[in-house]
Amino acid sequence: MTVERFDTIVVGAGVAGLAAARLLAGAGQRVVLLEARERIGGRVHTERSGGRVTDLGASWIHGIEHSPLAETTAAFGMPTVEFTVGSYQAGGRPIAYYGPDGERLDADATAEFIADAAVVDGHLAEVIAAAAPATSYESAAETAVARAAAERGWPEDRGARVLEYLRHRSEEQYGADASLLDAHGLDDDAIEGDEVVFPEGYDSLASHLAGGLDVRLEHVVTGVTRRSGETAPAGVEIETERGRFTASQAVVTVPVGVLRGGGIVFEPPLPGHVAEALAGLEMNAFEKVFLRFPERFWESDVYAIRRQGEAAAWWHSWYDLTALHGEPTLLTFAAGECAQQIRDWSDERIVASVMAGLRELYGAGVPDPVHAQITRWQQDPWAGGAYAYMTVGSKPEDHDLLATPIDGVLHLAGEATWTEDPATVTAALASGHRAAERILGRELPYSSLYGGN
């Protein structure tokens, strides 16, 4: 079997891998990028069909101030639309709230709920800061709500609405039930500046980053072997189903679900501190449900619709994407237990379930959608979920520990390896940038990604 030799091999053509490869190639290295899929982009995946553009994977930049990602997409000329509600905040933008009885809350009741959530968030930050190891987000949320309720003299149902909101935040932000998420798993929840989405598709970022790179699609990596340098020059050998590759360095950017799935055999095994950090992260259960309608039947002046109460255990938030393409569209998420339960449902059954929730709010006359799209990230063999979350007992620094250089020749990158803002495209880009800097042994401006110096 022919062995191809490079300076650096990058495994995975998502944003992390593309960023690392682009920076290394720009610095003069001979780089190859191996991708298991038949396309680039990884979990940044845009579908174009019937004149519609749909981001099935990543959608948002969560905060464009001081964001190298926002600077990069702007430099690539990617149009954006402001849509600041993707971080599951209680207020900040107009949201139509519906109470447990299915009736819309008036302005005063809405303002009261938003204020209540802010009070609890203040307590929550203090609770998490003082939390013992292996405290769940559920436990921290319950404590914070109890403190706020005692402080303000709230009746039971008032605190229950905020606790419910915090549980839904865990689901929507990390695709995990609050009892499974570590209390520190949402420490990164704050954003700076507006949030934006991409009317022409987020995958344009991947296309721009990939320009001029040696990308080998449908190359499934099965083994990564490190050479110590004792009997041969130090380096890495990568085994694929279509050939063998060697290099002085390698950057592996596959998702946590693939790293933990055993499909790639590391020889020697990943060192203890890296393996332990990996064990604390888990891929989530999180799917998108897009519904396009012949006409808008919901409020025209809101960013989102949210329902409270037991009836909203699954379908509780719908986001109005009409401004993105001009077609009346609602996006909702199946997250946590909901996503696990509907995993094997047909699209028709899922749509019927979502529509039942909407009709409880807007009446039986609500029209059926003219088009629906539902993601299936849990079944994706090259992802195993949408993104990773911190299990109870894991620590924020586990993200960075996962990226510790191994034997001076192997680097792990990707959204799960960045502590400050994991589970985002920003984290993926930053982690690829860090890996390239470590390999080259010098700082690189992010502008190197788009032609600057």
C-alpha positions, 0 to 999 in steps of 0.5 A: 500500500502506498504511503503518502507523506505530509508535514501535517495531517488534519482529520475532519473537514469541519470548521476546526479542521478547515481552520487548522489546515488553512492556517498551516498551508498558508504558513507553507506546510504541506497539509492534507485534510481527511474527511469521512463524509462526502462533503466538507463542513461537518456539523455546519451543514446547509441543505439547498432544495426547492429554492429553500436554504436550511441550516440543518446544523449550526445556525447562529453566531452567539454574540458578534462583538469581539468575535473572530468568527464574526470577523471571518464571516464578514471578511468572506462577505457572508450576509447576516440577519440579526436574530438575537434569541438563540441563547435562550434568554428570557427577554431582550427581544420580543417573545410571546409567552403563553401560560400553562392554560394556553392563554397568552400572558399580557405585557405585565405578566410577561415583564414579571416573568422576565424579571423573575428569571433575572432574579433567579439567574443572579442567585444561580451564579452564586450557587454554581460558584459555591457548588460542590463537585458533581453538582447537577445543573438541576440541583443548582437551579432548584437551590437558586429558585428556592432562594429567590422564592424565599427572598421574594415571598413567591407562591409555589407556581411562580417559582415553578415557572422559572425552574421550568424555564431553567430546565428548558434552557439546559435542553435547548443550550446543550441538548441534555436534561438538567439532571445530566448536565454539570452545574458548570455546564452553562457557565458560558451562557453569556453573549456579547452583542447581537446574535446573527444567522445566515440567509445564504447558508452557514456552509459558505464559511466551510467553502471559503476556508476550504479554498485551495486545500488538499481535501480528501473526501470519503476517507474514513480514518480507522487508526492513529499511531504515534511514533516516539522518535526512538527508532524513527523520526517522531511523527504520526501515521494515519490509517484509512480505508483508502490508504495510509498517510504519515506526517510529523504532526496530526490534528484530529478534529472529529466530534466527541461521539466519534472519539468515544465510539471506538472507530478510531484506534489510537496507538498508543492509547490517549494518555490518562489525563486526555482520556479522563477529560474525554470521559466527562463529555457526552454527545447530546440529543438535539434535533431541529424541526423546521415547519414552513406554512402557507401563511403566518398565523402567529404574532408578527412582532415577536422573535419567538413563541414560548409556552409554560406548564406541563403541556410544554414538556416537549414542544415549548419554544418556536422561533420565527425564521420568516425574516430569513427567507420571506416564507412563514417558518417556525423552528423548534427543537427536540432536545434531551428526553424528547429527542431520545423518545422521537429518535425513531419516529417518522417525520409525519409523526413528529410534525403531528406532535409539534402541530398539536402543541401549536394548535393548543395555542392558536386553534384547530384552524392552524394550517398544516405546514407545506414543508417540513425538515427534521434533522437526525444528528443522533443517527449520524455515524460521523457525529453521534449527536449535535454537540458535546455537553459536560456530564455531572462531575466533569469540569470546565477545564476538561475542554482544554485538557482534551486539547493537550498536545500529545507526545509533541505530535498529536493535537485534538481540536473541535468545539468540545476542546475549547473551554470558553464557549464550547458547543459553538462554531466559534469554539471550533474555529478557535480550537483549529487556530490554537492547534495551528499555532502550537504546531508552528510555534508562533502566534497567528492573526485570525486574519490569516484565515481570510488573507490578512497578515 
